């Protein structure tokens, strides 16, 4: 193991964030990665090298976490990079974007703060790049087999790299004008600087992977003909259909899906639109509906664009600071977390003197519920509840509808608290919130069923609206495979990479009769949650 007493003598220290008032003025990465250098060896030394490392069960990639923690503690960064890359194609992505389900599964997390696995991972990857250790690994021989990968998100890229290294000729097709999928246009620059993506794509190109951007398979290019030209096709188009909010006023101007807003901001950062997004929060009172990571990305983006105010609504109740009894270790718990964007919004709101009660008072006083004799007395109404310490998130918030100004643009949102245990509005708890820009970040339902791709390749939908596949990632038609969120449904980056690797092994076995490529997950596997 690393330091035999490290978990007893060394407290957890996370990577420092840059000052709020500095970072909201630019699009650079939020974290000061230099702050890790003096402490990362000690943090790696906290790993206990458990006999049964449950962090492996929290991570679908099967990352060799105790091994590279030990190597970092010993100062062998080159070998640590080799062990990290043995299971993960893109550790610089997962070390920044993954919510790290490995950490709540850490054995140390039973009664202490977990090992900073995510920070150690990012530090190993960054040091490897800085020292020139991340080199192209072209195949030693070519098989003569051709594979088309449709979609250039994390699943498609991981699949393509694995198959290229196995000796197959791989072409990745992307309908957007740049390669990268969600990593390119869905993740804001302050969470993943696109230079990180570009240098990894350069490695894939040097290994032999070909890319064709601006090609919509199923529309501009017939998917059936593509299948005839190739020995195998992998569909990795993601789950891109946004969940809607069917309430009165949804059609008003000024209401956008998150995936209309975030790509425009990313394009502006890349120099498109002369650097100015066509959908901007500048000077607007922004309201974000949805409490997940995409909502937090919208929040951080709106702050950098100069929003006048921002509120984020979450229909779920305010979670506790610790694990609930029904979410035991080692599952990923629902606890109160403060992302970098939430920290920024809270600090800026304090500077401006903004708070929930002054900006959106109740429509009418909330009447108390009279007690009823007997044990079946009703619970008190659940009102929309702002998070603690000036958090701009409002929990137990159910959207009722939108109000328009005289020009047909949204001017306000009407909401109420939720009924206990149900996602339904609680009468008597209504409020009206000022908003002239509304962003819907409610998640995704699955892949696009009517894109032409499904019909041309003969794909079927399963009961959840995803592309159906068998235990070997096969979609039914011979030589067609499905990887990532297109088959799994909306999930985490780390699952997309794992699925890409596993689907590559399935394709290699189909083409060659056997494979030595790793297959970390099966299509039916799910995260370690309750």
ZAMARGU-4260 file (C-alpha; in steps of 0.2 Angstrom, whole numbers, plus 5000, padded with zeros to 4 digits):
<rodrens>
0) 5000/5000/5000 | 5005/5018/5000 | 5008/5027/5017 | 5002/5014/5030 | 4996/5028/5041
5) 4991/5041/5028 | 4973/5039/5031 | 4976/5042/5050 | 4988/5057/5049 | 4983/5066/5033
10) 4967/5075/5031 | 4958/5076/5014 | 4962/5092/5004 | 4953/5096/4988 | 4959/5105/4973
15) 4958/5124/4976 | 4946/5134/4965 | 4951/5151/4958 | 4943/5166/4967 | 4925/5169/4962
20) 4927/5187/4956 | 4942/5182/4945 | 4935/5167/4937 | 4918/5173/4932 | 4927/5186/4921
25) 4934/5173/4910 | 4931/5156/4903 | 4946/5147/4910 | 4945/5132/4920 | 4938/5135/4938
30) 4951/5124/4947 | 4969/5130/4951 | 4977/5114/4946 | 4994/5120/4953 | 4987/5119/4970
35) 4987/5100/4969 | 5006/5099/4966 | 5012/5101/4984 | 4998/5090/4992 | 4994/5076/4979
40) 5007/5064/4985 | 5000/5065/5003 | 4982/5063/4996 | 4987/5048/4986 | 4995/5041/5002
45) 4978/5041/5011 | 4973/5026/5000 | 4972/5010/5011 | 4975/4998/4997 | 4959/4988/5003
50) 4958/4969/5001 | 4942/4972/4992 | 4943/4990/4984 | 4925/4995/4983 | 4931/5010/4973
55) 4932/4998/4958 | 4913/4994/4960 | 4909/5013/4960 | 4919/5015/4944 | 4912/5006/4928
60) 4929/5007/4920 | 4937/4996/4933 | 4951/5009/4936 | 4966/5002/4946 | 4964/5015/4959
65) 4974/5008/4973 | 4988/5004/4961 | 4990/5022/4954 | 4988/5030/4971 | 5003/5019/4977
70) 5013/5024/4962 | 5010/5042/4965 | 5014/5041/4983 | 5031/5033/4978 | 5034/5046/4965
75) 5033/5034/4950 | 5022/5046/4939 | 5026/5037/4923 | 5020/5020/4929 | 5005/5028/4937
80) 5000/5035/4920 | 5002/5018/4912 | 4991/5010/4925 | 4978/5024/4923 | 4978/5023/4904
85) 4977/5004/4905 | 4958/5006/4909 | 4953/5024/4904 | 4956/5032/4887 | 4953/5050/4893
90) 4957/5052/4911 | 4959/5071/4909 | 4941/5071/4904 | 4934/5060/4918 | 4946/5068/4931
95) 4937/5085/4928 | 4919/5080/4923 | 4915/5064/4932 | 4905/5066/4948 | 4917/5052/4955
100) 4905/5038/4961 | 4922/5030/4966 | 4924/5041/4980 | 4908/5038/4990 | 4912/5019/4987
105) 4929/5022/4995 | 4931/5011/5011 | 4938/5026/5020 | 4922/5035/5016 | 4913/5024/5029
110) 4918/5035/5043 | 4930/5048/5036 | 4931/5059/5020 | 4936/5048/5005 | 4952/5048/4996
115) 4953/5062/4983 | 4953/5049/4969 | 4947/5062/4956 | 4960/5074/4959 | 4974/5061/4959
120) 4967/5055/4942 | 4968/5072/4935 | 4985/5076/4942 | 4992/5060/4934 | 4984/5064/4917
125) 4990/5082/4917 | 5008/5078/4922 | 5008/5064/4908 | 5003/5077/4895 | 5015/5090/4902
130) 5030/5078/4902 | 5026/5072/4884 | 5022/5054/4890 | 5005/5053/4881 | 5010/5047/4864
135) 5001/5040/4849 | 5000/5021/4849 | 4997/5016/4831 | 4993/4998/4828 | 5008/4986/4823
140) 4998/4978/4809 | 4982/4982/4800 | 4968/4969/4799 | 4960/4976/4783 | 4943/4978/4791
145) 4934/4995/4791 | 4922/5001/4804 | 4911/5017/4804 | 4907/5025/4821 | 4892/5037/4821
150) 4894/5050/4834 | 4910/5058/4841 | 4905/5059/4860 | 4915/5050/4873 | 4908/5033/4869
155) 4911/5035/4850 | 4929/5042/4853 | 4933/5028/4866 | 4927/5014/4854 | 4936/5022/4839
160) 4952/5023/4848 | 4951/5005/4854 | 4947/4998/4837 | 4960/5008/4828 | 4973/5002/4840
165) 4967/4984/4836 | 4972/4987/4818 | 4955/4991/4810 | 4952/5006/4799 | 4940/5017/4809
170) 4931/5033/4802 | 4921/5043/4815 | 4906/5053/4808 | 4899/5068/4817 | 4885/5079/4811
175) 4891/5094/4820 | 4904/5105/4812 | 4917/5100/4825 | 4922/5084/4832 | 4918/5080/4851
180) 4900/5078/4853 | 4894/5083/4871 | 4912/5086/4876 | 4913/5100/4862 | 4897/5109/4863
185) 4888/5102/4879 | 4901/5105/4892 | 4906/5123/4896 | 4924/5129/4893 | 4926/5133/4912
190) 4924/5115/4915 | 4933/5107/4901 | 4945/5119/4891 | 4943/5113/4873 | 4962/5112/4871
195) 4961/5096/4882 | 4949/5089/4869 | 4959/5095/4854 | 4976/5087/4860 | 4967/5070/4863
200) 4959/5071/4846 | 4977/5074/4838 | 4982/5058/4847 | 4968/5048/4839 | 4972/5056/4822
205) 4990/5051/4823 | 4986/5033/4828 | 4975/5032/4812 | 4957/5036/4816 | 4949/5046/4803
210) 4936/5060/4806 | 4922/5067/4796 | 4913/5082/4803 | 4898/5090/4796 | 4891/5073/4790
215) 4873/5068/4796 | 4872/5050/4794 | 4854/5046/4791 | 4850/5062/4783 | 4865/5068/4772
220) 4873/5051/4771 | 4862/5035/4770 | 4866/5024/4785 | 4861/5008/4775 | 4874/5012/4761
225) 4887/5016/4775 | 4884/4999/4782 | 4886/4991/4765 | 4903/4999/4763 | 4910/4995/4780
230) 4913/4978/4789 | 4904/4985/4805 | 4895/5001/4811 | 4894/5007/4829 | 4880/5019/4833
235) 4885/5031/4847 | 4874/5046/4844 | 4870/5049/4863 | 4853/5053/4871 | 4850/5070/4864
240) 4831/5072/4865 | 4827/5084/4879 | 4814/5082/4891 | 4800/5094/4889 | 4790/5105/4902
245) 4772/5104/4896 | 4765/5119/4906 | 4755/5135/4900 | 4766/5148/4892 | 4780/5136/4886
250) 4779/5143/4869 | 4784/5160/4874 | 4799/5168/4867 | 4814/5168/4879 | 4812/5150/4884
255) 4826/5138/4878 | 4831/5121/4881 | 4848/5120/4889 | 4856/5111/4874 | 4851/5126/4863
260) 4859/5138/4875 | 4875/5129/4880 | 4881/5125/4862 | 4879/5143/4857 | 4889/5148/4872
265) 4903/5136/4867 | 4903/5141/4849 | 4905/5159/4855 | 4920/5154/4865 | 4927/5146/4850
270) 4926/5162/4840 | 4909/5159/4831 | 4896/5173/4830 | 4911/5185/4832 | 4913/5179/4850
275) 4895/5184/4855 | 4882/5171/4858 | 4865/5173/4849 | 4857/5167/4865 | 4864/5177/4880
280) 4860/5180/4898 | 4868/5197/4898 | 4858/5209/4908 | 4844/5196/4910 | 4835/5189/4925
285) 4838/5170/4922 | 4828/5156/4929 | 4835/5138/4926 | 4822/5124/4928 | 4831/5108/4933
290) 4843/5104/4947 | 4856/5093/4939 | 4873/5095/4932 | 4866/5103/4916 | 4857/5116/4926
295) 4873/5120/4935 | 4882/5122/4918 | 4869/5134/4913 | 4871/5143/4929 | 4890/5146/4927
300) 4888/5151/4909 | 4874/5164/4913 | 4885/5171/4927 | 4900/5173/4914 | 4888/5181/4902
305) 4883/5195/4914 | 4866/5189/4920 | 4857/5202/4931 | 4851/5188/4942 | 4850/5169/4942
310) 4839/5157/4951 | 4839/5138/4949 | 4824/5127/4953 | 4824/5109/4958 | 4808/5099/4960
315) 4817/5088/4973 | 4817/5092/4991 | 4833/5099/4999 | 4845/5084/5003 | 4854/5082/5019
320) 4872/5085/5022 | 4875/5066/5026 | 4870/5049/5019 | 4852/5045/5022 | 4849/5028/5031
325) 4841/5021/5015 | 4857/5025/5005 | 4870/5015/5014 | 4888/5015/5009 | 4895/5011/4996
330) 4880/5018/4985 | 4881/5035/4977 | 4871/5045/4990 | 4860/5060/4987 | 4867/5073/4998
335) 4868/5092/4997 | 4883/5097/4986 | 4889/5114/4981 | 4897/5115/4963 | 4908/5129/4957
340) 4894/5137/4948 | 4883/5137/4964 | 4897/5144/4974 | 4899/5158/4961 | 4880/5162/4961
345) 4879/5163/4980 | 4894/5175/4981 | 4888/5186/4967 | 4870/5187/4974 | 4877/5192/4991
350) 4887/5206/4983 | 4871/5212/4974 | 4860/5210/4990 | 4849/5198/4981 | 4839/5185/4990
355) 4824/5173/4987 | 4811/5181/4998 | 4814/5199/4993 | 4814/5194/4974 | 4799/5183/4974
360) 4787/5185/4988 | 4772/5173/4990 | 4757/5177/4979 | 4746/5175/4995 | 4750/5170/5013
365) 4752/5152/5015 | 4738/5146/5026 | 4742/5134/5040 | 4734/5117/5039 | 4722/5114/5053
370) 4727/5098/5063 | 4715/5084/5062 | 4712/5073/5077 | 4720/5056/5076 | 4736/5049/5069
375) 4732/5053/5051 | 4734/5072/5052 | 4740/5079/5036 | 4758/5085/5034 | 4761/5104/5033
380) 4762/5112/5016 | 4779/5110/5008 | 4784/5128/5002 | 4798/5131/4989 | 4814/5131/5000
385) 4830/5140/4995 | 4846/5131/4999 | 4856/5136/5014 | 4869/5151/5016 | 4862/5161/5001
390) 4861/5146/4989 | 4852/5152/4973 | 4844/5135/4971 | 4826/5133/4976 | 4821/5115/4981
395) 4803/5107/4981 | 4799/5119/4967 | 4785/5114/4955 | 4783/5124/4939 | 4765/5129/4936
400) 4767/5140/4920 | 4774/5156/4912 | 4768/5173/4910 | 4771/5184/4895 | 4774/5203/4893
405) 4765/5213/4880 | 4777/5207/4866 | 4774/5189/4869 | 4791/5186/4878 | 4792/5177/4895
410) 4792/5189/4910 | 4789/5178/4924 | 4787/5160/4930 | 4773/5154/4942 | 4778/5140/4954
415) 4772/5131/4970 | 4779/5119/4982 | 4778/5101/4980 | 4766/5089/4989 | 4776/5078/5001
420) 4782/5062/4992 | 4775/5067/4976 | 4780/5079/4961 | 4763/5088/4962 | 4760/5107/4966
425) 4755/5110/4984 | 4740/5122/4984 | 4743/5138/4994 | 4761/5139/4991 | 4762/5149/4974
430) 4775/5162/4970 | 4779/5172/4955 | 4797/5174/4950 | 4803/5187/4938 | 4812/5179/4923
435) 4815/5186/4905 | 4826/5171/4901 | 4821/5153/4905 | 4833/5138/4903 | 4825/5121/4903
440) 4838/5108/4910 | 4827/5093/4914 | 4837/5079/4907 | 4835/5069/4891 | 4824/5055/4886
445) 4834/5045/4873 | 4841/5045/4856 | 4832/5054/4841 | 4820/5040/4835 | 4815/5049/4819
450) 4832/5055/4813 | 4833/5042/4798 | 4846/5032/4806 | 4835/5020/4815 | 4825/5016/4799
455) 4840/5015/4788 | 4849/5003/4799 | 4834/4993/4805 | 4836/4999/4824 | 4822/4996/4836
460) 4818/5005/4852 | 4817/4996/4869 | 4804/5000/4882 | 4814/5015/4888 | 4815/5023/4871
465) 4833/5019/4868 | 4840/5009/4854 | 4838/4990/4858 | 4853/4979/4859 | 4858/4962/4865
470) 4871/4956/4878 | 4885/4959/4865 | 4880/4977/4861 | 4873/4970/4844 | 4858/4980/4838
475) 4850/4966/4828 | 4855/4969/4810 | 4871/4960/4806 | 4887/4970/4810 | 4877/4985/4818
480) 4881/4989/4836 | 4875/5002/4849 | 4886/5010/4862 | 4884/5024/4875 | 4869/5034/4880
485) 4860/5029/4864 | 4858/5012/4871 | 4859/5014/4889 | 4850/5031/4891 | 4856/5047/4899
490) 4871/5042/4910 | 4888/5048/4916 | 4904/5052/4906 | 4913/5037/4914 | 4899/5025/4908
495) 4900/5032/4891 | 4919/5028/4890 | 4916/5011/4898 | 4903/5007/4885 | 4914/5013/4871
500) 4928/5001/4876 | 4916/4987/4879 | 4907/4989/4862 | 4925/4990/4854 | 4928/4973/4861
505) 4912/4966/4854 | 4915/4973/4837 | 4933/4966/4837 | 4926/4949/4842 | 4913/4950/4828
510) 4927/4955/4815 | 4941/4943/4820 | 4932/4929/4829 | 4941/4933/4846 | 4947/4948/4855
515) 4960/4954/4868 | 4952/4971/4870 | 4945/4974/4888 | 4926/4974/4890 | 4923/4983/4907
520) 4904/4983/4907 | 4889/4973/4900 | 4874/4983/4892 | 4863/4978/4906 | 4874/4984/4920
525) 4869/4999/4930 | 4877/5011/4943 | 4879/5006/4961 | 4864/5015/4967 | 4847/5011/4976
</rodrens>
